[in-house]
Amino acid sequence: MRRLAAPTRLCVAALLCAGMLAAQDAKLWVTAFDEKTGEVLRGLGPQNFTVSDGSTPLRVVEAEYSEDKLDVVLLADASAIGEGVRPLVAPVIERLAQGDQMALVAFEQSATLLQDFTGSKDLLLRAWGSVRYGNNPRILDALYAVLDGGFEGTVGRRAAIVMATGVEGSSETGLREVLQLARRRGVQIHFVYREGADSGLFEKAAGGSGGAYFFAKKLDLKPDELAARVYAAAKGRYELQVDGVSALGDRIKVEIAGLEKGKGKPVATALAVE
């Protein structure tokens, strides 16, 4: 092998060092909200977040909040108990902002695409009006199907909003599989549920994918108010740059710090950027 000249060796060493430093940087998409009100928490900086990956603490270098064009799939409960969440669906459709796109999926024992991605509220509302109810609400199966192929060709910020009465009906797909696919596809999952039977599952699904969760009965908001807060959570997020790890694992924990103590309950959830 030909000997490298001294300047060349220095250049190679510098490149290797830069690569090692770059490998220590990672990015997270974070949703910050108040669990008691459903409101998005804006105006936070790096000092307001503490992040760890398992037992490894990570330093937050940057924290930037933004609202971008959104490609969102709305999954609505059309099971035998789905009528309970019906009044909440149309108000979320009505929040569709100019430049955003929404697709509508009804789920029960299987998932049915009612309307592909569109910017038309009229088309979405018309499709929702055709829904028929029946069978068990297999939420995780429906989510996996949507994540697997539902976002092909989309270019905006990817999000899924699941509107469920509150019961998961024995899906064949496990939560871990759903969260792994959400990470690979870069999709944040937000849950709205009316009853609390499976609230723990919904909180884990949202928390593990960087989304928000809304317990409608506890929040006790008018449908329009709830819809505004749900859509705001899907539309905006923080991008955190962290260092201290070469690759992010699946035990990421984000907490909010430095806020005045009050009646709220601030929550942060994160999705690692692949």
C-alpha positions in Angstrom: 0.0 0.0 0.0 1.3 3.5 -0.9 2.4 5.6 2.1 0.2 8.7 2.6 1.9 12.0 2.7 1.6 13.9 6.1 -1.0 16.4 4.9 -3.1 13.6 3.5 -2.9 11.6 6.7 -4.1 14.7 8.6 -7.0 15.1 6.2 -8.1 11.5 6.7 -7.8 11.8 10.5 -9.9 15.0 10.4 -12.6 13.3 8.4 -12.7 10.3 10.7 -12.9 12.6 13.7 -15.7 14.5 12.1 -17.6 11.3 11.3 -17.2 10.2 14.9 -18.5 13.5 16.2 -21.5 13.5 13.8 -22.4 10.0 14.9 -22.9 11.3 18.4 -25.8 13.6 17.2 -29.4 12.4 17.0 -32.8 13.9 16.4 -36.1 13.5 18.0 -39.6 14.6 17.1 -41.3 15.6 20.3 -44.9 16.5 21.1 -45.4 18.6 24.3 -48.9 19.0 25.7 -50.9 19.4 28.9 -52.6 16.1 29.7 -55.3 17.9 31.8 -56.3 20.4 29.1 -55.1 18.8 25.8 -53.3 22.1 24.9 -50.0 22.1 23.0 -47.1 23.6 25.0 -45.3 26.1 22.8 -42.3 28.4 23.6 -40.1 25.7 25.1 -36.3 25.7 24.7 -33.5 23.1 25.2 -33.5 23.9 28.9 -37.1 22.7 29.2 -36.4 19.1 28.1 -34.5 16.3 29.8 -33.9 13.3 27.6 -32.6 9.8 28.3 -32.2 6.6 26.3 -32.5 3.8 28.8 -30.0 4.7 31.5 -28.0 7.0 29.3 -28.7 10.8 29.8 -28.6 12.8 26.6 -27.8 16.5 26.3 -30.4 18.6 24.4 -28.4 20.9 22.0 -31.4 22.4 20.2 -35.2 22.5 20.5 -37.1 24.1 17.7 -40.9 24.2 17.4 -42.5 24.3 13.9 -45.8 23.7 12.1 -45.5 22.2 8.7 -47.8 20.9 5.9 -49.5 17.8 7.2 -50.4 14.5 5.6 -52.6 12.9 8.2 -54.7 9.7 8.2 -57.8 9.9 10.4 -58.7 6.4 11.7 -62.3 6.4 13.0 -64.0 3.7 15.1 -66.7 2.0 13.0 -67.1 -1.0 15.3 -70.3 -2.1 17.0 -69.5 0.4 19.8 -68.2 3.1 17.5 -71.2 5.4 17.7 -69.8 6.7 20.9 -67.0 8.6 19.1 -69.0 9.6 16.1 -69.7 13.2 17.2 -66.0 13.9 17.4 -64.9 12.9 13.9 -66.5 15.6 11.7 -65.1 18.5 13.8 -61.6 17.1 13.3 -62.2 16.9 9.6 -63.3 20.5 9.7 -59.9 21.5 11.2 -58.1 20.5 8.0 -55.9 23.4 7.1 -55.1 24.8 3.7 -52.2 23.0 2.1 -52.7 19.9 4.4 -54.1 16.6 3.2 -56.2 14.0 5.1 -57.2 10.4 4.3 -60.1 8.8 6.1 -60.1 5.1 7.3 -62.9 3.4 9.1 -61.8 0.5 11.3 -63.6 -2.4 13.0 -62.5 -6.0 12.4 -60.7 -4.7 9.3 -59.7 -1.3 8.0 -61.5 0.3 5.1 -60.2 3.3 3.2 -63.2 5.7 2.8 -61.3 8.5 1.2 -57.7 8.8 0.0 -55.6 11.8 0.7 -57.3 15.0 -0.2 -57.5 18.7 0.7 -61.3 18.7 0.4 -63.3 18.7 3.6 -66.5 18.1 1.6 -65.1 14.8 0.2 -64.0 13.7 3.6 -67.3 14.6 5.3 -69.3 12.9 2.5 -67.2 9.7 2.9 -67.7 9.8 6.7 -71.4 10.0 6.2 -71.3 6.6 4.4 -69.8 4.7 7.3 -71.6 1.6 8.6 -71.0 0.1 12.1 -70.3 -3.5 13.2 -67.8 -6.1 14.5 -64.9 -5.6 16.9 -62.5 -2.6 17.0 -59.1 -4.1 16.1 -57.3 -0.8 16.5 -53.7 -2.1 16.3 -54.4 -4.2 13.2 -55.8 -1.1 11.5 -52.9 1.1 12.6 -50.4 -1.4 11.3 -52.1 -1.6 7.9 -52.2 2.2 7.6 -48.5 2.5 8.6 -47.5 -0.2 6.3 -48.7 1.3 3.0 -51.0 4.3 3.8 -48.3 7.0 3.5 -46.7 6.0 0.2 -46.0 9.1 -1.9 -46.7 11.6 0.8 -44.3 14.5 1.3 -45.6 16.4 4.3 -45.4 15.8 8.0 -46.8 12.3 8.6 -49.4 11.8 11.4 -52.1 9.4 12.3 -55.1 10.4 14.5 -57.0 7.4 16.0 -60.5 8.2 17.2 -61.7 5.3 19.3 -64.6 4.7 21.7 -62.0 3.2 24.1 -61.7 -0.5 23.6 -59.1 -2.5 21.7 -60.7 -5.7 20.2 -58.1 -8.4 20.3 -55.8 -7.4 17.4 -53.4 -9.9 16.0 -50.7 -7.2 15.8 -48.8 -6.3 18.9 -48.1 -2.8 20.1 -44.3 -3.3 19.7 -44.8 -4.1 16.0 -46.9 -1.0 15.5 -44.3 1.3 17.2 -41.4 -0.2 15.3 -43.2 0.4 12.0 -44.2 4.0 13.1 -40.5 4.7 13.7 -39.4 3.3 10.3 -42.2 5.3 8.5 -41.7 8.5 10.5 -45.3 8.7 11.6 -46.5 10.2 14.9 -49.7 8.6 16.3 -52.2 10.6 18.3 -55.1 9.0 20.2 -58.5 10.4 21.0 -60.7 8.0 23.1 -64.0 8.5 24.9 -63.9 5.8 27.5 -60.9 4.6 29.6 -61.1 0.8 29.3 -57.8 0.6 27.3 -56.5 4.0 28.0 -53.1 2.6 29.1 -52.6 1.0 25.7 -53.5 4.2 23.9 -51.1 6.3 26.1 -48.3 3.8 25.3 -49.0 3.9 21.6 -49.0 7.7 21.5 -46.1 8.0 23.9 -44.0 5.5 21.9 -44.5 7.3 18.6 -44.2 10.9 19.7 -47.9 11.6 19.7 -50.4 13.1 22.1 -53.4 11.4 23.7 -56.8 12.8 24.6 -59.2 11.2 27.1 -62.3 13.0 25.8 -64.5 12.2 28.8 -62.0 13.6 31.3 -61.2 16.7 29.2 -64.9 17.4 28.9 -64.5 19.8 26.0 -66.9 20.7 23.3 -66.3 18.7 20.1 -65.0 21.8 18.3 -62.6 22.7 21.1 -61.3 19.1 21.4 -60.8 18.9 17.6 -58.8 22.2 17.6 -56.4 20.8 20.2 -56.1 17.4 18.5 -55.2 19.0 15.2 -52.8 21.4 16.8 -50.9 18.5 18.3 -50.7 16.7 14.9 -49.7 19.9 13.1 -46.9 21.1 15.3 -43.9 19.5 17.0 -40.5 20.2 18.4 -37.4 18.9 16.8 -34.7 18.1 19.4 -31.1 17.7 18.6 -29.4 15.6 21.2 -25.9 14.3 21.8 -24.4 11.6 24.0 -25.3 8.5 22.0 -24.3 7.1 18.6 -27.7 5.5 17.8 -31.1 6.0 19.6 -32.7 2.9 21.1 -36.3 2.1 21.9 -36.3 3.3 25.5 -36.3 7.0 24.9 -37.8 9.1 27.7 -38.4 12.9 27.5 -39.6 15.0 30.4 -40.4 18.7 30.6 -38.6 20.7 33.2 -38.3 24.3 34.3 -42.0 25.3 34.1 -43.9 27.0 36.9 -45.8 24.5 39.0 -49.5 24.8 38.5 -52.6 22.8 37.9 -51.6 21.3 34.6 -49.7 18.1 33.8 -47.1 18.7 31.1 -46.2 15.6 29.1 -43.6 15.1 26.3 -43.5 12.1 24.0 -40.8 11.4 21.4 -40.2 9.6 18.1 -36.6 9.0 17.0 -35.8 10.3 13.5 -34.4 7.4 11.5 
